[in-house]
Amino acid sequence: MSLSHFSTPQCCIFTTSDSATIASMPKKNNNTLLRLEDTKERIKKMFNKVELSVSSYDTAFVAMIPSSMSHHAPFFPQCLNWLLDNQLVDGSWGLPDRHPLLKNDVLLSTLACILALKQWGIGEDKMNKGLEFIELNFSSIINDEKQHLPIGFDILFTSMIEYAQTLGINIALGATTFEAMFQKRDKELQRGFESDSEGWKEYLAYVSEGMLNSLDMNTIIKYQRNNGSLFNSPATTAAVFRQFNNAHCLSYLQSVLQKFGNAVPTVYPFDTYARLYMIDSLERLGINRHFKDEIQNVLNETYRYWLQGEEDIFLDPTTCAMAFRMLRLNGYDVSSDPFYRYSEDKFPHSLKGYLKDASAVLELYKASQVIIHPDESVLVKQSCWTRNLLNQDSFSYQLYADKLGIYVDTEINDVLKFPYHADLERLLNRRSVEHYNVDETRILKTSYRSCNLANQEILKLGIEDFNLCQSIHNKELKQLSRWVVESRLDKLEFARQKMTYCYFSSAATFFSPELSDARISWAKNAVLTTVVDDFFDFFGSEKEQLSLIQLVEKWDVDVNTICCSETVKIIFSAVRSTICEIGEKSIERQGRNVKDNVIKIWLDLLRAMFTEAEWSRTKAIPTMDDYMQAAYVSFALGPVVIPALYLVGPKLSDDIAETQELNHLLKITSTCGRLLNDIQTVKKESEEGKLNAVSLHMIHGNGVVTYEDAVDKMKGVIEDEGRELLRLVLKEKGSLVPRECKDLFWKMVRVLNLVYIKDDGYTSNELPSTVNAVLKDPIILNELLLDSKSNTLSQNH
């Protein structure tokens, strides 16, 4: 029995024109292509330079550093001038057009700027306007529990209030408010000092500017990086330089100002993370294929940094996890050893662990899904503890250092519901587009933005590319509908009509316009294997089954005179015409006709199906080895995947097509599919008097092996085989099969895991709407922007 051994809901109906090629698109689509090209060029330029907003909060702390020549003058007067020039109309400092949930961030930045101006005795009018803003807004902000707190807010803001008092600044907030603030800070300090954890010590060093003179040099300076900074934070580094006059801190601050001019950002350097995140976004939106050269350059550079042990990668679990996942999935040989420093017992004692950073846990979980070696216990354990943490109803990791909470929550839900090995690409692309936040404000000790992380250009490209591909898929689906009728497959009443879902599995995984021939081949062969599966399982007599096999063996026959039944005639004719069509298509891409290769694959399938039919007829009980030898072939992935390999682009010589590597890829994929199918169908097949891997394991267990034992055994095999498949797909050295071809096997496994993730996905009530999301329903940009705005408002109320 093949992949699709279940009844199917009514196929969706689409109205489209006939052509499926870009060349014959109507004018409207040609205009879309022109817009796509313009947008792509703008995005390509983003790879050349990472844009990052400057921070009034950090700039204020740099401005407070006194000159080495005179303590009555600033070391960096240009920063002081920048503060004077960049107060907002309402009297505050901070990002313009700020997110409504980041008002505490505005308070912090505004107070820092006031302190810098007061210290040097200038800008009194601006100070007064800033103080007025704080006094007018403080009570409503501080009592709003939905507001996102900057990292260290309770320590930093309270300490700056104390410093303001020493400078003679009177902030009219009321004694009760002051007392509540100090009590909150003191509780946090007491709790941290009592824990005395490494994460707490690192956190205190990170918020050094809020600790005044309470930290000693040795406690802080051990966190200094090779670039001279503390945590890549200009504010922290400025505070440490001001207190300890460390020359490396000064060099760092000077280098940042040299790059950004008269102000500094809240984190620097930032390029490695930003470019990796940009690649991740493009992949999630399904548009990374438009930027192959740019992405390759970034990954090559990241790999060099990885080999060099670059701090910007390995000192941050989020960046480390992202770099590991992307490098490994793109064929780079990277070890999972760095994750020992972020193990379950060590991560809570790191800075991001102490801060309970949800984004870091999420990235560690995603990285743990890329296991390719049998001895990677560190990733196995990492997958377990991060998933358990993310899955908790009362998830305690509520700091979202990378982005605002609602977007992280949505991504966590998606990742848990659709693990990497069971998520079809086009479904992921659509969800990512619909959840994309075009103005993604992030927050550390203060908020910041980067167009490399989120912008409307990337979203527009994602939407237009999705809709363009969808229009092509509609035309291909209509073409397939006609083929079913013309081949008279719809006349076979015993056969399941699953054409839409067969095509969906290809369109949802390799969706690029230029892969039309491969999609059509995949879908036609999936339809035919389903028909043949039903023929051998339920309808065909032994004579008819043998007749079909003999017809394929002889091939060049007159179907009008030699077929033993109309059913056999319809099936053989459809199989033969499809194989011939694939052979003709392969001439253009391969330089030769691969018809004979495809015939051999089909013969292997028919013979395996006949063997299983014989077992059913004679009530034979095969050994597990004999069963699997036939069952992985009868699962019918060979005729679906192998012909498509010849049509995706790279040339496959006969030598490569016959290599052990290719056969191994097919066997592993088919074994995973067969066992996934058998787990879900064992009860149904037992009622029909049929055997499968689960029931056979129980039978040969002589009454000792239970149903649960057998299922657990099969799941273990599936997990091991899945990891081996991913290893082979990602393997570069010594591999003869092109990566584009190997990817089809992994794509098929993702289809299989999604179909069988709970039961039979093809009979799921959710599947029709899922199919429509990929093939029928376009994405509307204006609706997404309205949804994003409404999400912002809902968070604020």
C-alpha positions as a printed Julia matrix, in Angstrom:
797×3 Matrix{Float64}:
   0.0     0.0     0.0
   1.27    3.49   -0.86
   1.52    6.8     0.97
  -2.13    7.68    0.45
  -4.05    4.66    1.69
  -7.09    6.57    2.92
 -10.32    8.01    1.64
 -10.2    11.63    0.61
 -12.46   14.67    0.98
 -13.87   16.3    -2.14
 -11.15   17.94   -4.21
 -11.07   21.71   -4.32
 -12.14   23.36   -7.56
 -10.2    26.19   -9.16
 -10.82   28.27  -12.25
  -7.6    29.06  -14.1
  -6.24   29.43  -17.59
  -4.2    26.68  -19.21
  -0.64   27.96  -19.37
   1.74   27.32  -16.48
   4.76   29.15  -17.77
   5.98   32.61  -16.89
   6.52   33.44  -20.54
   2.82   33.21  -21.26
   1.66   35.16  -18.23
  -0.84   37.96  -18.74
   0.27   41.57  -18.52
  -0.75   41.79  -14.89
   1.74   39.07  -13.93
   4.46   40.61  -16.08
   4.02   43.83  -14.11
   4.31   41.79  -10.93
   7.6    40.34  -12.17
   8.96   43.85  -12.78
   7.97   44.91   -9.27
   9.62   41.79   -7.88
  12.89   42.62   -9.61
  12.91   46.17   -8.25
  12.18   44.96   -4.74
  14.88   42.28   -4.94
  17.49   44.83   -5.9
  16.63   46.98   -2.9
  16.85   44.0    -0.56
  20.2    42.91   -2.03
  21.64   46.26   -1.01
  20.68   45.53    2.6
  23.24   42.74    2.67
  26.0    45.26    2.02
  25.3    47.38    5.08
  23.58   46.64    8.37
  21.55   49.66    9.44
  21.06   50.2    13.17
  19.25   52.97   15.03
  21.27   55.04   17.46
  20.38   55.14   21.16
  19.79   58.32   23.11
  20.18   56.27   26.32
  23.64   54.92   25.44
  24.72   58.2    23.87
  23.86   59.96   27.13
  26.21   57.71   29.11
  28.99   58.28   26.6
  28.32   62.03   26.87
  28.74   61.85   30.66
  32.39   60.75   30.41
  34.63   63.63   31.54
  37.61   64.68   29.51
  41.03   63.34   30.47
  42.23   66.94   30.39
  39.48   68.45   32.56
  36.69   66.93   34.65
  34.63   70.01   33.82
  34.35   69.18   30.11
  32.99   66.15   28.26
  35.35   63.66   26.61
  32.93   63.36   23.7
  31.29   66.77   23.21
  29.79   65.62   19.91
  27.55   63.22   21.86
  26.37   66.06   24.09
  25.55   68.15   21.05
  23.63   65.21   19.58
  21.45   65.06   22.7
  20.71   68.77   22.39
  19.69   68.32   18.77
  17.55   65.2    19.12
  14.94   65.84   21.8
  11.47   64.86   20.56
   8.58   67.31   20.39
   6.91   65.96   23.54
  10.08   66.57   25.57
  11.26   62.96   25.59
  14.26   61.23   24.05
  14.13   57.86   22.33
  12.96   56.29   19.13
  10.44   58.33   17.15
   7.11   56.63   16.38
   7.74   54.37   19.33
   5.74   51.3    20.19
   2.98   52.03   22.74
   4.25   49.29   25.05
   7.74   50.79   25.36
   6.96   53.84   27.46
   9.24   52.72   30.28
  12.04   52.74   27.73
  11.2    56.39   26.99
  11.37   57.24   30.68
  14.78   55.63   30.99
  16.23   57.33   27.91
  14.78   60.7    28.82
  16.16   60.6    32.35
  19.61   59.55   31.09
  19.68   62.51   28.69
  18.59   64.92   31.42
  21.44   63.69   33.64
  23.99   64.21   30.86
  22.81   67.77   30.2
  22.7    68.6    33.92
  26.18   67.21   34.49
  27.62   69.72   32.0
  25.21   72.53   32.89
  23.7    73.12   29.47
  20.3    72.84   27.81
  18.23   73.92   30.83
  15.09   74.44   28.76
  15.44   70.96   27.3
  16.02   69.48   30.75
  12.9    71.14   32.09
  10.85   69.93   29.16
  12.18   66.4    29.71
  11.37   66.54   33.43
   7.87   67.71   32.63
   7.43   64.71   30.32
   8.56   62.31   33.05
   6.31   63.83   35.69
   3.26   63.86   33.43
   3.67   60.3    32.2
   5.33   58.46   35.04
   2.31   57.34   37.08
   0.32   56.03   34.12
   3.36   54.2    32.74
   4.67   52.66   35.93
   1.27   51.2    36.83
   0.65   49.6    33.43
   1.63   45.95   33.82
   1.45   45.38   30.06
   4.39   47.7    29.45
   7.62   45.98   28.39
  10.42   46.71   30.81
  13.89   47.35   29.42
  16.53   45.0    30.82
  17.58   46.18   34.27
  14.92   48.91   34.42
  14.28   48.68   38.18
  17.98   49.01   38.95
  18.87   51.53   36.25
  15.96   53.94   36.63
  16.12   54.0    40.43
  19.88   54.54   40.41
  19.51   57.4    37.97
  16.88   58.96   40.23
  19.43   58.84   43.05
  22.09   60.36   40.82
  19.67   63.09   39.76
  19.18   64.0    43.41
  22.94   64.35   43.92
  22.98   66.72   40.95
  20.22   68.81   42.51
  17.48   67.71   40.1
  14.08   67.66   41.74
  11.73   65.12   40.15
   8.24   65.57   41.54
   7.07   61.95   41.65
   5.98   61.8    45.3
   7.57   60.14   48.32
   5.33   57.05   48.12
   6.32   56.41   44.53
  10.01   56.8    45.35
   9.72   54.4    48.27
   7.95   51.78   46.16
  10.63   52.05   43.47
  13.5    51.67   45.93
  11.83   48.72   47.63
  11.39   46.97   44.29
  15.03   47.54   43.41
  16.3    46.44   46.81
  14.28   43.21   46.64
  15.79   42.41   43.27
  19.3    43.13   44.55
  18.77   41.08   47.71
  17.37   38.14   45.75
  20.3    38.24   43.34
  23.02   38.58   45.95
  21.53   35.67   47.89
  21.6    33.46   44.8
  25.19   34.49   44.04
  24.88   32.77   40.66
  27.17   33.46   37.73
  24.18   34.7    35.75
  23.44   37.26   38.45
  27.05   38.47   38.49
  27.01   38.81   34.73
  23.74   40.7    34.9
  25.13   43.15   37.46
  28.12   43.77   35.23
  25.78   44.33   32.26
  23.89   47.06   34.16
  27.09   48.6    35.55
  25.89   52.1    34.76
  23.16   51.57   37.34
  25.4    50.26   40.08
  27.35   53.49   40.54
  30.45   52.7    42.63
  29.29   49.42   44.16
  31.18   47.07   41.8
  34.9    46.47   41.79
  37.14   46.39   38.76
  37.88   42.63   38.89
  34.2    41.7    39.08
  33.39   43.61   35.91
  36.47   43.51   33.74
  36.44   39.71   33.4
  33.5    40.19   31.02
  35.44   42.51   28.74
  35.52   41.28   25.15
  38.36   41.33   22.66
  36.93   44.49   21.08
  37.25   46.3    24.42
  33.53   46.41   25.19
  31.46   45.03   28.02
  28.7    42.93   26.43
  28.96   44.97   23.2
  27.06   47.67   25.14
  28.23   51.28   24.72
  26.4    52.35   27.91
  28.02   49.64   30.05
  31.41   50.24   28.47
  31.11   54.0    29.01
  30.25   53.5    32.7
  33.2    51.15   33.21
  35.59   53.5    31.42
  34.31   56.43   33.46
  34.95   54.52   36.68
  38.17   52.61   35.88
  39.7    54.53   32.95
  40.27   51.3    31.03
  42.09   51.97   27.75
  40.41   49.11   25.87
  37.0    50.53   26.78
  38.04   53.86   25.31
  39.24   52.24   22.09
  35.89   50.51   21.73
  33.89   53.71   22.27
  36.05   55.61   19.8
  35.6    52.89   17.18
  31.81   52.97   17.6
  31.67   56.75   17.25
  33.92   56.58   14.23
  31.33   54.33   12.58
  28.12   56.03   13.73
  29.2    59.68   14.0
  27.93   61.71   16.96
  25.82   59.04   18.65
  26.07   55.34   19.5
  23.65   52.39   19.19
  22.6    50.25   22.14
  24.51   47.21   20.84
  27.58   46.96   18.65
  28.86   45.02   16.79
  25.59   43.66   15.46
  26.34   42.62   11.87
  26.7    38.86   12.37
  23.38   38.48   14.13
  21.57   40.89   11.81
  22.7    39.19    8.61
  21.91   35.72    9.95
  18.48   36.89   11.05
  17.91   38.44    7.64
  18.73   35.12    5.94
  16.45   33.3     8.37
  13.61   35.7     7.56
  14.08   35.28    3.81
  14.07   31.49    4.2
  10.97   31.51    6.37
   9.18   33.73    3.84
  10.22   31.44    0.98
  12.18   34.05   -0.97
  15.76   33.08   -0.15
  16.24   31.59   -3.64
  16.35   35.13   -5.03
  19.48   35.95   -2.98
  21.69   32.88   -3.37
  24.95   34.75   -3.9
  24.36   37.21   -1.06
  23.37   34.43    1.33
  26.37   32.31    0.33
  28.72   35.21    1.07
  27.23   35.71    4.53
  27.38   32.01    5.34
  31.0    31.75    4.17
  31.91   34.68    6.39
  29.97   33.22    9.33
  31.75   29.88    8.87
  35.12   31.64    9.01
  34.04   33.34   12.25
  32.87   29.98   13.58
  36.25   28.37   12.9
  38.01   31.36   14.47
  35.92   31.11   17.64
  34.49   34.62   17.16
  33.05   36.02   20.4
  30.06   37.6    18.71
  28.87   34.09   17.88
  29.88   31.97   20.85
  29.21   34.38   23.74
  25.56   34.74   22.75
  23.37   31.6    22.76
  20.86   33.15   20.34
  23.47   33.95   17.69
  25.34   30.69   18.29
  22.18   28.62   17.84
  21.14   30.51   14.72
  24.61   30.28   13.15
  24.83   26.55   13.92
  21.4    25.8    12.44
  21.94   27.79    9.24
  25.48   26.59    8.64
  24.6    22.96    9.19
  21.46   23.09    7.04
  23.52   24.64    4.26
  26.11   21.89    4.24
  28.86   23.39    6.44
  30.64   21.01    8.81
  30.03   22.5    12.26
  30.21   20.74   15.59
  27.49   20.82   18.24
  30.13   21.0    21.02
  29.6    24.75   21.69
  26.17   23.9    23.12
  27.72   22.19   26.14
  28.15   25.68   27.59
  24.37   26.19   27.21
  23.26   22.86   28.67
  20.21   22.63   30.92
  22.25   23.03   34.1
  24.47   25.82   32.73
  22.07   27.97   30.72
  20.21   29.38   33.78
  23.56   30.67   35.03
  24.28   32.62   31.87
  23.15   36.21   31.32
  20.28   35.27   28.99
  19.34   32.4    31.27
  19.21   34.73   34.26
  17.16   37.19   32.23
  14.79   34.35   31.22
  15.1    35.25   27.56
  12.42   33.35   25.62
  14.01   34.07   22.24
  17.27   32.4    23.29
  15.43   29.27   24.43
  13.49   29.21   21.15
  16.65   29.41   19.04
  18.34   26.71   21.11
  15.32   24.47   20.52
  15.36   25.08   16.76
  19.08   24.33   16.62
  18.55   21.07   18.5
  16.35   19.75   15.68
  19.3    19.57   13.3
  20.79   16.35   14.67
  22.78   14.38   12.09
  25.25   12.32   14.13
  24.44    9.4    16.44
  26.63   10.75   19.25
  25.1    14.22   19.55
  23.62   13.68   22.99
  24.07   17.37   23.74
  21.47   18.21   21.08
  19.14   15.4    22.15
  19.13   16.73   25.72
  18.86   20.31   24.46
  15.8    19.43   22.42
  14.16   17.85   25.45
  14.69   20.59   28.02
  14.05   23.54   25.7
  10.86   21.94   24.34
   9.62   21.19   27.86
  10.35   24.76   28.86
   8.58   26.26   25.83
   5.67   23.87   26.27
   4.87   24.83   29.84
   1.5    26.49   30.36
   3.17   28.9    32.78
   6.27   29.58   30.71
   8.44   31.59   33.07
  10.76   32.96   30.37
   8.96   36.23   29.79
  11.8    38.47   28.62
  11.81   38.95   24.86
  15.18   40.55   24.27
  14.9    40.11   20.52
  11.35   41.25   19.84
   8.02   42.13   21.4
   6.19   39.35   23.15
   3.26   38.63   20.85
   5.55   37.79   17.93
   7.73   35.45   19.98
   4.63   33.74   21.41
   3.3    33.14   17.91
   6.61   31.71   16.72
   6.88   29.44   19.76
   3.41   28.04   19.1
   4.28   27.42   15.45
   7.6    25.73   16.17
   6.06   23.44   18.77
   3.12   22.54   16.54
   5.19   22.09   13.39
   8.7    20.73   14.13
  11.3    21.11   11.4
  10.91   17.56   10.07
   7.11   17.88    9.81
   6.49   21.32    8.35
   5.81   21.86    4.66
   7.72   24.85    3.36
   4.81   26.67    1.76
   2.75   26.4     4.94
   5.68   27.8     6.9
   6.08   30.57    4.31
   2.45   31.58    4.54
   2.43   31.6     8.34
   5.65   33.61    8.39
   4.23   36.16    5.97
   1.02   36.48    7.96
   2.91   36.88   11.25
   5.57   39.21    9.88
   5.99   42.48   11.76
   7.18   45.16    9.37
   8.3    47.55   12.1
   9.93   45.19   14.54
  11.15   47.21   17.5
  13.5    45.28   19.76
  14.59   46.0    23.26
  17.66   45.43   25.39
  18.38   48.14   27.95
  16.67   50.41   25.47
  14.77   49.91   22.24
  16.35   49.78   18.8
  15.49   49.06   15.18
  17.21   47.74   12.09
  15.72   47.58    8.61
  17.79   44.43    8.09
  15.64   42.67   10.67
  12.22   43.75    9.45
  10.87   46.03    6.77
   8.0    46.33    4.35
  10.17   45.6     1.3
  10.86   42.05    2.51
   7.19   41.53    3.35
   6.06   42.83   -0.06
   8.44   40.48   -1.85
   7.22   37.58    0.25
   3.59   38.31   -0.59
   4.05   38.97   -4.3
   6.28   35.94   -4.73
   3.78   33.73   -2.89
   0.86   34.96   -4.98
   2.8    34.65   -8.23
   3.76   31.04   -7.49
   0.19   30.33   -6.42
  -1.18   31.54   -9.76
   1.18   29.12  -11.52
   0.1    26.3    -9.22
  -3.53   26.96  -10.08
  -2.79   26.5   -13.77
  -0.82   23.33  -13.15
  -3.64   21.91  -11.06
  -6.15   22.57  -13.84
  -3.79   20.84  -16.24
  -3.7    17.8   -13.96
  -7.48   17.77  -13.66
  -7.75   17.48  -17.44
  -5.11   14.75  -17.48
  -7.11   12.63  -15.0
 -10.16   12.84  -17.26
  -8.23   12.32  -20.51
  -6.5     9.26  -19.02
  -9.89    7.95  -17.87
  -8.56    7.46  -14.35
 -11.8     8.96  -13.07
 -13.6     5.9   -14.53
 -11.87    3.6   -12.03
 -14.49    3.66   -9.3
 -12.38    1.57   -6.89
  -9.53    4.09   -6.92
  -9.3     7.01   -4.54
  -9.42   10.36   -6.3
  -6.62   12.27   -4.62
  -5.23   14.41   -7.4
  -5.45   17.71   -5.51
  -3.63   16.38   -2.47
  -1.0    14.65   -4.58
  -0.26   17.93   -6.3
  -0.44   19.84   -3.02
   2.44   17.78   -1.59
   4.69   18.99   -4.41
   3.51   22.61   -4.57
   3.9    22.93   -0.81
   7.54   21.82   -0.88
   9.21   22.79   -4.17
   7.2    25.72   -5.37
   9.54   27.75   -7.59
   8.06   28.56  -11.03
  10.92   26.87  -12.91
  10.21   23.51  -11.22
   6.87   23.04  -12.97
   7.91   19.85  -14.79
   9.11   18.27  -11.54
   5.85   19.15   -9.76
   3.72   17.71  -12.57
   5.8    14.52  -12.63
   5.58   14.18   -8.85
   1.8    14.69   -8.82
   1.03   12.4   -11.77
   3.1     9.57  -10.38
   1.58   10.05   -6.91
  -1.9     9.75   -8.46
  -0.88    6.64  -10.42
   0.78    4.91   -7.44
  -2.4     5.51   -5.44
  -4.49    3.92   -8.2
  -2.1     0.96   -8.53
  -2.02    0.54   -4.74
  -5.81    0.25   -4.64
  -5.7    -2.1    -7.64
  -3.35   -4.53   -5.89
  -4.97   -4.13   -2.46
  -8.66   -4.39   -3.28
  -9.75   -4.71   -6.88
  -7.36   -6.48   -9.22
  -7.43  -10.26   -9.61
  -4.2   -12.22   -9.63
  -4.5   -12.54  -13.41
  -4.95   -8.8   -13.86
  -2.06   -8.01  -11.55
   0.29  -10.32  -13.45
  -0.99   -8.88  -16.73
  -0.14   -5.34  -15.67
   3.38   -6.36  -14.68
   3.91   -8.18  -17.99
   2.66   -5.17  -19.98
   5.22   -2.89  -18.31
   7.93   -5.49  -18.92
   7.07   -5.78  -22.65
   6.25   -2.03  -22.92
   5.79   -1.68  -26.69
   2.44   -3.45  -27.01
  -0.96   -2.79  -28.58
  -3.16   -2.09  -25.57
  -6.31   -2.58  -27.65
  -5.55   -6.26  -28.27
  -3.36   -7.52  -25.45
  -4.92   -6.13  -22.23
  -6.97   -8.66  -20.26
  -9.39   -6.06  -18.92
 -10.46   -2.45  -19.36
  -9.1    -1.63  -15.92
  -5.63   -2.93  -16.8
  -5.78   -1.05  -20.1
  -6.58    2.27  -18.39
  -3.86    1.85  -15.75
  -1.12    0.7   -18.13
  -1.94    3.39  -20.68
  -1.76    6.12  -18.05
   1.5     4.79  -16.63
   3.09    4.41  -20.06
   2.07    7.86  -21.31
   3.33    9.49  -18.09
   6.69    7.7   -18.25
   7.09    8.64  -21.9
   6.29   12.26  -21.09
   8.91   12.28  -18.34
  11.41   10.75  -20.75
  10.78   13.5   -23.3
  11.05   16.23  -20.64
  14.32   14.74  -19.39
  16.0    15.16  -22.79
  16.01   18.94  -22.32
  17.38   18.85  -18.76
  19.52   15.71  -18.81
  20.61   15.51  -22.45
  19.2    11.99  -22.68
  15.92   10.09  -22.33
  15.57    8.5   -18.87
  12.47    6.5   -19.78
  14.17    3.12  -19.18
  15.3     4.21  -15.7
  11.74    5.14  -14.77
  10.31    1.9   -16.2
  12.67   -0.08  -13.95
  11.48    1.86  -10.89
   7.87    1.14  -11.78
   8.58   -2.56  -12.29
  10.21   -2.76   -8.86
   7.06   -1.25   -7.37
   4.61   -3.55   -9.19
   6.57   -6.66   -8.24
   6.73   -5.63   -4.58
   3.0    -4.94   -4.55
   2.35   -8.34   -6.15
   4.45  -10.02   -3.44
   2.34   -8.38   -0.73
  -0.86   -9.34   -2.54
   0.32  -12.94   -2.62
   0.96  -12.87    1.14
  -2.62  -11.69    1.65
  -4.05  -14.32   -0.68
  -2.12  -17.18    0.96
  -2.33  -15.83    4.54
   1.45  -16.07    4.73
   3.36  -14.52    7.63
   6.69  -13.17    6.32
   9.69  -12.43    8.5
  10.27   -8.8     9.41
  13.22   -8.65    7.02
  11.21  -10.1     4.12
   8.31   -7.77    4.89
  10.46   -4.64    4.98
  12.32   -5.65    1.82
   9.05   -5.53   -0.07
   7.25   -2.92    2.04
   9.66   -0.04    1.6
   9.41   -0.49   -2.18
   5.62   -0.95   -2.14
   5.27    2.31   -0.28
   5.67    3.73   -3.79
   8.01    6.66   -3.26
  10.38    5.52   -6.01
   8.09    6.41   -8.93
   7.18    9.7    -7.25
  10.59   11.03   -6.19
  13.12    9.53   -8.61
  11.58   10.83  -11.89
  11.32   14.3   -10.33
  15.08   14.25   -9.66
  15.72   14.34  -13.4
  13.55   17.46  -13.75
  14.79   19.77  -10.96
  17.87   20.96  -12.82
  21.19   19.21  -12.08
  22.33   16.44  -14.4
  22.18   12.88  -13.08
  24.25   10.43  -15.08
  23.25    6.78  -15.18
  26.22    6.05  -12.93
  24.94    8.45  -10.28
  21.38    7.2   -10.68
  22.59    3.68   -9.91
  24.85    4.64   -6.98
  24.41    3.19   -3.55
  24.03    6.76   -2.24
  20.87    7.42   -4.23
  19.42    4.01   -3.45
  20.18    4.54    0.23
  18.43    7.9     0.22
  15.34    6.31   -1.31
  15.39    3.33    1.05
  15.64    5.49    4.18
  12.88    7.83    3.0
  10.65    4.92    2.08
  11.33    3.12    5.36
  10.31    6.21    7.34
   7.14    6.55    5.29
   6.26    2.87    5.5
   6.63    2.75    9.28
   4.75    6.02    9.79
   1.94    4.59    7.67
   1.98    1.23    9.45
   1.69    2.82   12.88
  -1.46    4.68   11.84
  -3.08    1.84    9.87
  -2.32   -1.22   12.0
  -5.8    -1.46   13.53
  -7.58   -0.91   10.23
  -5.39   -3.44    8.4
  -5.73   -6.01   11.16
  -9.5    -5.84   10.72
  -8.98   -6.43    6.98
  -6.77   -9.45    7.68
  -3.56   -7.71    6.53
  -0.17   -7.56    8.17
   2.18   -4.65    8.61
   5.36   -3.83   10.54
   3.59   -3.24   13.85
   1.46   -6.4    13.8
   4.37   -8.51   12.51
   6.62   -7.29   15.31
   3.98   -8.38   17.79
   3.51  -11.78   16.11
   7.22  -12.52   16.0
   7.5   -11.36   19.6
   5.75  -14.56   20.7
   3.26  -12.79   22.92
   5.9   -10.8    24.79
   5.86   -7.71   22.56
   2.8    -5.51   23.17
   1.2    -3.06   20.74
   2.81   -0.2    22.65
   6.22   -1.92   22.51
   5.9    -2.42   18.76
   4.89    1.2    18.14
   7.75    2.49   20.3
  10.15    0.28   18.36
   8.9     1.65   15.03
   9.1     5.24   16.27
  12.7     4.68   17.33
  13.59    3.37   13.89
  11.84    6.34   12.26
  13.8     8.78   14.43
  17.15    7.12   13.71
  16.46    6.84    9.99
  15.3    10.47    9.84
  18.56   11.67   11.36
  20.57    9.53    8.98
  18.62   10.92    6.03
  19.27   14.5     7.11
  22.97   13.68    7.51
  23.13   12.29    3.97
  21.2    15.23    2.52
  23.52   17.76    4.18
  26.71   15.81    3.44
  29.02   17.64    1.04
  32.3    15.71    0.99
  32.13   12.43   -0.88
  28.56   12.94   -2.06
  27.86   12.38   -5.77
  24.17   13.28   -5.76
  23.58   17.05   -6.17
  22.09   18.82   -3.16
  19.04   19.98   -5.14
  18.23   16.33   -5.8
  18.89   15.15   -2.26
  16.62   17.88   -0.96
  13.62   16.17   -2.6
  14.04   13.2    -0.27
  13.99   15.46    2.78
  11.0    17.32    1.38
   9.18   14.03    1.01
   9.95   13.1     4.62
   8.49   16.42    5.73
   5.34   15.6     3.76
   5.14   12.16    5.37
   5.66   13.42    8.9
   2.99   16.06    8.48
   0.53   13.58    6.99
   1.06   11.07    9.78
   1.89   13.44   12.66
  -1.28   12.38   14.52
  -3.29   10.14   12.23
  -3.94   10.3     8.51
  -3.58   13.92    7.51
  -5.4    13.3     4.25
  -8.68   12.71    6.08
  -8.14   15.55    8.54
 -10.86   18.18    8.65
  -8.11   20.8     8.56
  -6.57   19.66    5.29
  -8.99   21.27    2.78
  -8.36   24.72    4.29
  -4.62   23.94    4.4
  -4.64   23.04    0.71
  -6.54   26.21   -0.14
  -4.02   28.28    1.85
  -1.27   27.06   -0.48
  -3.11   26.69   -3.78
  -6.11   28.99   -3.79
  -6.25   31.86   -1.28
  -3.94   34.78   -2.13
  -2.31   36.91    0.56
  -3.45   40.54    0.73
  -0.82   43.05    1.89
  -3.24   45.67    3.22
  -5.05   43.09    5.31
  -1.76   41.99    6.89
  -0.8    45.55    7.75
  -4.2    46.11    9.35
  -3.81   42.87   11.35
  -0.37   43.99   12.53
  -1.79   47.33   13.64
  -4.64   45.63   15.47
  -2.16   43.32   17.25
  -0.3    46.39   18.46
  -3.52   47.96   19.75
  -4.66   44.75   21.43
  -1.38   44.53   23.32
  -1.87   48.06   24.54
  -5.36   47.52   25.94
